[in-house]
Amino acid sequence: MKVVVLGAGIIGVSTAWHLLQRGHEVTLVDRQDDAALETSFANAAQISVSYCEPWANREAPLKALKWMFSATSPLLFRPQLDPAQWRWGLQFLGQCNDAAFERNVAQLVALGSYSHAALKDVVAQTGIEYQRLERGIAHYYSDQKSFDGAADAAAVMQKFGVKRHVIDRAELLRVEPALSAFADRIVGGTYTPSDESGDARVFTQQLAALCGKAGAQLLFGHDIERLETEAGEVRQVRVRDRHTGQASALQADAYVVACGSYTTPLLKSVGVRVPIYPGKGYSATLPLLQPDRAPQVSMIDDQLKIAMSRLGNQLRVAGTIELGGFDLALDTPLAKKRCAMLVKRIEEVFPGVADTRTPEEGGDPQFWTGLRPATPTNIPLIGRTRIGKLWINAGHGTLGWTHGAGSGKALAELISGEVPAMDFGFTGMPGGSQRRASAAPLASQRA
Ligand SMILES: Cc1cc2nc3c(=O)[nH]c(=O)nc-3n(C[C@H](O)[C@H](O)[C@H](O)COP(=O)(O)OP(=O)(O)OC[C@H]3O[C@@H](n4cnc5c(N)ncnc54)[C@H](O)[C@@H]3O)c2cc1C
């Protein structure tokens, strides 16, 4: 089969790879000059199968309301004159109850486990190196009340087979001695030994290069202008070379839209509405000054809801979510405050370990922002759309790196007529597992 994959982030590249493995002829298109130059570029690097709770829970609406007035809050709703944002917000509110939370967790864990196995297979098969650390993820708390709730959260996850251990401060310091300078602020934590970390950009770019070697046509530097349909199916996709301005049309037996947050406008143009809205986040990547004192275990800071991962001789810190449209600015007062907050926390938790000086002070922090393709459930849309030959693999929100390998494999299997071995509600697919899909993405997939 001839398949055109639109978008070369972790999701599109992984889809392309698994399609090639099944003998398909693949064209991979992206507007950037390489893979992973948008949201998959500098994320928090966590393969976080065991910390996959959706944002929507019973307490989220009240917290979001409180956080609306703080520039450094973990989640910031910035109201826009955009019906899509309000629709998304209402669907999100509809997920803020215990039943929806548990239903969503079940699917996220299923996809996470499937994906972790798929990632290990790809690494074993290709030998890709990407600063991988198989040291688990530790979540530390500096507030007793929040730590008291950690056991309940761990119990919910354990119900779904996730091994999340609640540990005291002494145990946490044994797991990650680099936390010692911050120890008197820590009240305890949780630890998931099977999780890992690694550089999503490096992995994705190397996998894209291997796709090229395996025969895929890599059309980088090409804008996807529009999908053209005829008699209820895609007839062709129009692309334009950004460097030469030359337009061309691609025809195939199947088209996969894996354009992250930009999936929404592209599909809307052919009458398919999907509840994917951009959730802006930031990261800072800092050179290490004292590698021996730097953490090896990836971290979650409960108070600020940020994540930290060691990537070779660098430390990455990332987090915060702003729901305010397709805004990628790094130079606004709000963006600067959020970036400064990330770096400040690194200095507090690991004093002297990384170079946290500002550029004005002679430092070289690499700031970045990306738009998480967020659904109200946190569950991605993987499967068919109602337009013939048109498939979707998008909406991975906070977990696209974690779920990338498995999402790519699953969609390649579906396109090949296989049934992925996981209990997950694939969009638009007939059969039992569809019932398990959360109502929002399926119901709203109508024009
Ligand atoms: C701050 C932050 C921290 C994160 N931390 C983690 C983490 O620790 N673990 C984890 O699992 N996930 C994490 N994520 C989430 C993860 O990075 C995303 O879910 C993932 O990168 C999404 O991948 P994607 O392939 O869907 O989108 P993208 O990487 O954005 O890929 C989409 C591609 O489509 C292309 N495209 C879009 N529109 C067009 C067009 N019209 N023409 C041509 N090309 C187009 C873009 O150029 C892009 O390359 C984090 C995200 C952020 C922002």
The ligand as an ORCA input file, in Angstrom:
! r2SCAN-3c Opt
* xyz 0 1
  C       7.019     21.303     27.806
  C       6.651     19.926     27.320
  C       7.112     18.816     28.010
  C       6.761     17.542     27.586
  N       7.276     16.458     28.230
  C       6.969     15.202     27.828
  C       7.521     14.065     28.470
  O       8.353     14.177     29.363
  N       7.111     12.839     28.078
  C       6.200     12.669     27.082
  O       5.830     11.542     26.805
  N       5.706     13.736     26.393
  C       6.064     14.981     26.754
  N       5.553     16.067     26.102
  C       4.579     15.848     25.028
  C       5.216     15.467     23.698
  O       6.342     16.277     23.458
  C       4.173     15.637     22.578
  O       3.006     14.930     22.911
  C       4.713     15.094     21.269
  O       5.913     15.731     20.930
  C       3.694     15.309     20.153
  O       4.241     14.731     19.006
  P       3.518     14.889     17.605
  O       4.327     14.102     16.636
  O       2.074     14.608     17.742
  O       3.601     16.455     17.301
  P       4.833     17.303     16.718
  O       6.118     16.867     17.288
  O       4.460     18.728     16.847
  O       4.838     16.896     15.198
  C       3.889     17.394     14.268
  C       4.647     17.725     13.014
  O       3.692     18.168     12.034
  C       4.300     19.189     11.279
  N       3.238     20.023     10.695
  C       2.157     20.529     11.333
  N       1.388     21.224     10.473
  C       2.016     21.166      9.261
  C       1.717     21.682      7.972
  N       0.630     22.405      7.720
  N       2.588     21.422      6.977
  C       3.693     20.670      7.191
  N       4.024     20.139      8.385
  C       3.191     20.384      9.412
  C       5.157     19.954     12.265
  O       6.226     20.612     11.618
  C       5.631     18.865     13.216
  O       6.932     18.409     12.922
  C       5.911     17.374     26.468
  C       5.485     18.484     25.761
  C       5.849     19.754     26.161
  C       5.389     20.933     25.374
*
